[in-house]
Amino acid sequence: MRILSEAPRERSPQTYLLAGTLLLLLISSLFCGLSVVLPGNRSGGLMVGTIALQALIGVFAVMTFLLQQRQAGRLKQNKAFLKLLTQRIPSMLYQYQMKSFGQDSAFTYCSEGIQRVFGLKASDVVGLSYADSPLFKCVYPPDLDKIMAATTASMKAGGTSHCDFRVQQADQPLRWVRGDFYVERQADSTYVWYGSCTDISELKEREEALLKQSITDELTGIYNRRYFMENLTRLIAQARRYAVDVSLVMIDLDHFKQINDRWGHETGDQVLRQSCELIRDRLRITDIFCRVGGEEFAILCPHTDGPQAIQLADKLRRSLSAMPIEDCGPITASFGVACWRPGEEGSDLLRRADFATYSAKRNGRNTVVLSDGQPM
């Protein structure tokens, strides 16, 4: 039984052409040789040799024609396959040519995927300059500089690269597109990009959801301790570099253990959620509100000095104590405030704010204490 690896290999037309040519040459030579050997048959031998040579030329011409036809058929099949492939690929495949940066540049080819990615036809963009191309008008304006930077970098580095950018179309939300490309510099200094553009909106949504999940407290919906520590380090570095203020407000709900013990954890969770909602609604957009422990919270306040941080903390304290929660009545909290000092690390600022909160607890709760200061 024949196995796949033993299957006879198909011989190419060139093989048959060569074999046929050699065979006819052999026949022609044989007849010519006979004309010399057999007496009285010289003219007949020459005639046979001539006929054989003419037949050889005819066969060669026929074989050449058949070979060309077969190659043309394969080329047609390949073109049809490539067309089908570009039609089925959801991405936009393209070729872009640039003779000088920002000038004499245009798409020289776009696949039908341009309709799915940009809502355009290939005929809408091929041959048009950068300034006139409707494709670049679809790009979200703040991201055009990103594309230009990626283009410039690829011209210097060559090879492959990619760039993520957003696309806007009428009456549609912003969509994310990833451009992957390979650039070549031609002999005449023209740059040619071969690439694809793919809609990655769903991928970006999943990435953003995973990122949000990794930095969000599941119960309250505010930022978690991980996000707090990352931004504490970032804001301290910013304050050190630009000599700006940054303050930290720590919050500890009073008698929270008693709420859990008396009313149950479900009620305790409700207290945490409602307290966080109240605080979040009273913060600036630049403030960073995080849950750092069970009933402990922190607010990072960039560009905020001591008096401003104390004012914020006291406003939150009064709002909390005035908010009744079903079954529990009013909720109070102790606040500790610390302002960054030049030369100290984030851990130093956090330690001083923690100690101020502890001092607020010792001073009767429902109060605000400034680090190294007195109750407010």
N, C-alpha and C positions, 0 to 999 in steps of 0.2 A: 504493500500500500504506500502511495506517495504522500509524503508529509509536505507541509507548506514550504519549508525551507528548501525542499528539493524540486519545487515547481520550475519548469523550464522558463528561462528569462526570454521575454519578447525581443526579437532582433529588430534593430532600427532599420529604416529604409536605406540608410547609408550602407549598411552591411550587405543588403541584397544588391544594391547598385554596384558596389565594389566587386562582389562575387560574379555578377552577370558580365561586367566589363572584362574581368580576367578570363572568364570562360570564352567569350567571343574573341578575345585576343589570341587565346590558345587555338581556337578553331581556325581563325584566319591564318595564323602562322603555320598550322598543319597543312592547310590547302596550298599555301604558297610553297611549302617545302615539297609537297608531292609534285608540284608542277616542275620542279627542278629534277627530281629523281626519275620520274616517268618520261621516257623518250617520246618525242612527238606530241607532248601534251603541255607545252610551255604556255601557249596563248590561253588555253583553257584554264590552266592553273592561275594565271594572272587574273583572268576574269572572275574566277571563284574567289580569289583573295580580295578583289575589288568589291564584289558583292558582299562578302563578309564584313569588310570595313564599313561599307555603307549601312549595313544592318546594325553594326556596332554603334555607329553614330545615331541611328534612329532610336535604338533601344536606350542609349544614354539620354537622348532628348526626352523620351517618354518617361524614363525613371526620374529625371530632374523635374519634369512637370508634376509628376505625382508627389514627389517629395515637397515641392513648393505648396501644392494644394494641401497636403497634410499639415505642414507648418502653419499655413494660413488658417486652417480649421482649428488647430490648437490655440493660436493667437486669439481667434474669435471666441473660443470657449473661455479662455483666461479673462478676456475683457468682460464677458457676460458674468463670470463668477465674481470678479472684482466689483462690478456694478451692483450685483445682488448683495455682496458682502457689505458695501458701504450703505446700501439701503436698509439693511437689517440692523446694523450697529446703531444703538441709540445716541452715541456721541457724534459730534460734528468733526469730521476729519478735514484737515485743511493744509494748504501750502501758502506761505506768505513771503513776499519778496520785498527787500528794502535796499535801495542803492545808497541812500544817505539818510541819517537819522531824522525822522519826521517828514522826509520828503521822498518823492518817487517811490512810495511804498503802497502795496496793495495785495489783496488776496488774489492769487492766481488759480486757486482751486478751493472749492468747498463742497463737501458731501451733502446729501439730503438731510443729514442729522441737524443741519442749521435750523430747520423748521422746528424741531423738538426743543432745541436749546435756546434759540433766540427769537423764534416766531418769524423768521425771515426765509426768503428763497435764495438759493445760491446766486441766481442772476441779479439779486438786489445788491450784492456786495463785490462779486468778482470784478476786478479791474478798476474799482473805485479807490481813490486815494484815502488816506487816513482821515483827512478833514471831511470828506464827503461820505464816508462809509456809515450807513445806518446801524451797522453792528456796534461800533464804538459808542454810538448815541444810546444804545441799550444798556451800556455799563453804568452802574451806579456812580455818579460823579466823584465821590470821595475815593473810589477805588481805582480811578484812572491813573493816578500817580503810582499806585502799586504795580500796575501793569507796565508802565513806562520804566520803573526801576528794575523789574524783572527782565524786561527786554534789553536794557542797557547792560545789566550784569551778564546776560547770556552772550551778548556780543563780545564781551571781554573774555569770558571763561570758555565759551563754546560748549559743545556736548549737550546733555539733557538737563532739563529743569522743569519747574512747575510754578503755578501761581493760582491762588484761590481769590475769586472776586465775586461781587454781587451784580445781579442783572435786574433791571426794573422794566416792567412793561405796563401799559395802561390797564388800570383796574385789576391788577394782580399784585400779590405781595412780593417782596424781594425774594429772589432765589439765588442760591449759591452755585457757582460754576467753577470747576477746576480745569485749568489749562495745562496740559502736559505737552512739551515740545522738545525738538532737537534742532539745533541751529548749525548751519554750515556757512563758511565764507568761501565764495567762489573766486576764481582767478581774477575776475575784474573788480574785486572788492565788494561785490553784491552779497548781501546776507540773505539766506533762505531758511525759513523755519518750516519744519514738518511737524504737525502736531494734531492734538485733539482737544475738544472742549466737551466736558461732561457735566450734566446737572447733578450736583451732589447735595441738594437741599435736604433730602431725607437723612443723609449721613451727618450733615451739620446739626440737624435737629436732635439726632441721637447723641451726638457728642455733647451738645449743650445740655441735654437732659442728664447725661451721666455726670457732667461737671457740676451741674446744679445739685444733683443728689449727693455728690462727694463733699460739698461745702455747706449743705443746708441741714439744720436740725429737723429731724423727721416730725417731732411732736408739735413744735411751735411754728415752723416754717421760716424762722430767722436763720442767720448764719451760725455755723457751729464753731467749736474751739479751734479746729484746724485752720479755718479761714481767719479767725481772730489772730492766731499766732503769726500767720503769713503776713497779714496787713500791719500788725504791730511792728514787725521787723522792717517792712517797707516804709512805713510812715516815720519811724525813727531815722532811717537812712535819709529820707527826704528832708526831715527837719535839720539834720546835721549838715546836709549839703547846702541847703538854701537858707538856713538860719530862720526857720519859720516855727510857729508854735504848734504843739500837738498836745491834747489832753486826753486823759482816760477817766471814764466814769464807771465805777463798779456798783452793781445793784444786787442786794441780797434780800429776798422776800422774808418778811418777819413771820415767825411762828408757823412756817410752812409744814414742819413735821406734824404739828398738832392738827393741821387741816387734813393731812393724809390719814392720821390715826383716827380722827373723829368722823370725817365724812367719806373717807375712802379715796383710793388712788384715782378713780374716775373723776371725782370732783376736783382733786388736786391737779389733774391734767387740764381740766377746764380753767382753773385759776391761772395756770401757766399760760395757756393760749390767750385768754382775755387780757391778761396783764401785758403780754408781749404785743398784742394788737394795739392796745392803748399807747404804749411807749413808742412803737414804730410810727404811729400816725402823727406823733409830735416831734419827730426828728427831721433834721435837714437831709437833703438828698445825699450830701457828702458824708454824713455820719454813718458809721459801720456798727450795726447792732448785732451782738452775738450771744448765744447761750454757751457759757463756759463750764457749767456744772449743773447739778440738779435744779436748784432754785437760784442759781447765781448767773448774772448777766453782765456784759461789758459793752460800753459804747466808746469807740474810738472817734475822737473829734479832731480832724485836721484843721489847721489854721484857727485854733481856738485857745485863748489864754485862760488863766485861772478864773478871773471874775466871770467870763462868759460860760465856762464849764460849770461853775457853781450855780449860776442863774438857771442853766438848763436842768441841772440835777434837782434843784428845788421846785421847778415847774413840774417835773415828772413826779416828784414825791407828793405834791399837793393833788395832782390829777389822780394818782393811784388811790390815795386815801379817800377821795371823793367818789370813787367808782364802786358801788355795791355789787357784789357777786352773789347770785342766788345761793341760798343756804348758808353762805359763809359770812355775809355782811361785808363791810369795807376791808380792803387789803392795804397793808402798809409795807414799807421797805426801807432798808438802811442803805445810804449812799456814801461811797468813798470817792474822792476826786483827787487826782494827781496830775501835775503838769510836768512835761519833760524838761529836764535840766541838761544843758550842754555837757557832753562827756559821758552821760550815763547810757546804759544799754536798755533794751526793751524789758529785760527781766527785772532791772532795777525799778523802772516805772511801774511795772505790774506789782512788784512787792510793796511799793509805797501805797498804791491804790488799795491793795488788799488790806494793809494795816489800817488805812483810813476807814475802810468799811467795818473792820473789827472794832475800831474805836466808836463808830456810830452805833454799833450794837450795844457796846458797854455803856453808852451815854443815853440809853433809854429807847433806842430804835426810832423809826420814823423820823430820821434826821439826816442831815448832810454834813460830812466832815471833810475838810480839805487836808491833804497830806501835810503833816507837821503844823497843822493849824488847830483851830477850835471848832466845836460844833456850830452850825449855822442856825 
